[in-house]
């Protein structure tokens, strides 16, 4: 996809003009019209337009709606002047009954059916690549002159009517030391999908082989790079495939529509059909920071500066009250909170108590209300456990009692966090000889899943 420096420096209007005349030098639009937003485009029968707009509203990360046209409208003055959506994309996909029947360089032959169709312009991550380069972040797909890598994930979108599909993401390798810069730059551009949705091991997102993207090209990682994933507008193409309209059109992945909107656009009021970001104020305190939670599997997570500041205040209080000689690693509490946010099941361990701790119960209640499956591991006082179960607390949590060789006593066991399928799994009870309770967790506690 070799492109001259001259093409890279052209305005969006000039590039659209070249595409309209089918300039052979332009295939994908990555790296073109730096400083401006690019758009995914989906054209659907008017009868499906309302449902698709709601689908976009329910899945704003992959489908940030910039503009919705009127039926039959082939220009889009609020987004780009002197544009024609039938000719200003380098390659289109034609869908018939849920299958891509062909790709074409223009839609002039479909002018008649387009009169009853609505065009949706959705933000694209190409829109933040210019800002990444300005911040000194290497954009590997541009460096390697490749289309971006795009993958279907195991994460389902929120369905609406006939529209349902998995989330599609793009992947860009990023030097580990530049993650906070990348997160901040992209967070400030919600029209281009905003901050990453996943950083780390692709398998945790249901992606088994990054060398085989579902769309686009495989982009090579460099030493020290971390795979970073953003929600992707190609999700809309997957939605069209599942909805199976008799006829529909879209851009071909990587061949975007170039808008005249600057990449600093974060709040638009183009029409009643546009994305309204005015209520999503980009408060600097909400800028995310990245934290490494696990090495194997590799997993980073994000938390806003405001949340991190509050947790660090708690860490300071703990640090002031810790016993002499005890050391608390910096941001350990932040990482623990983030690990809990990823977990679907949690063990709460109590030690040396002759009664059920109110603090542990409060913690279990809080985690349970957040949808976590809670297990409490405690000293084997059968009366306490049976009383708690009979009083209804069994519905909130499960109790595990560990019996060791030297009578009834409690030993803290090692808890290992794994994040496959977004679960925190419990590691082996290395000293445990018997696990009592309802019996459902016996095998689970003897060896990691």
Buried (B, 14 or more C-beta within 10 A) or exposed (E): BEBEEEBEEBEBBBBBBBBBEEEEEBBBBBBBBBBBBBBBBBBBBEEBBEBBBBBBBEBBBBBBBBBBBEBBBBBBEBBBEEBBBBBBBBBBBBBEEEEBEEEBBBBEEBEEBBEEBBBBBBBBBBBBBBBBBEEEBBBBBBEBEBBBBBBBBBBEBEBBEBBBBBBBBBBBBBBBEBBBBBBBBBBBBBBBBBBBBBBBBBBBBBBEEBEEBBBBBBBBBEEEBBBBBBBBBBBBBBBBBBBEBEBBBBBBBBBBBBBBBEBBBBBBEBEEBBBBBEEBEBEEEEBBBBBBBBEEBBBBBBBBBEBBEEBBEEBEEEBEEEEEEEEEEEBEBBBEBBBBBBBEBBBBBBEEEEEBBEEBBEBBBEBBEEEBBBBBBBBBBEEBBEEBBEEEBEEBBBBBBBBBEEEEEBEEBEBEBBBEEEBBBBBBBEEBEEBBBEEEBBEBBEEEE
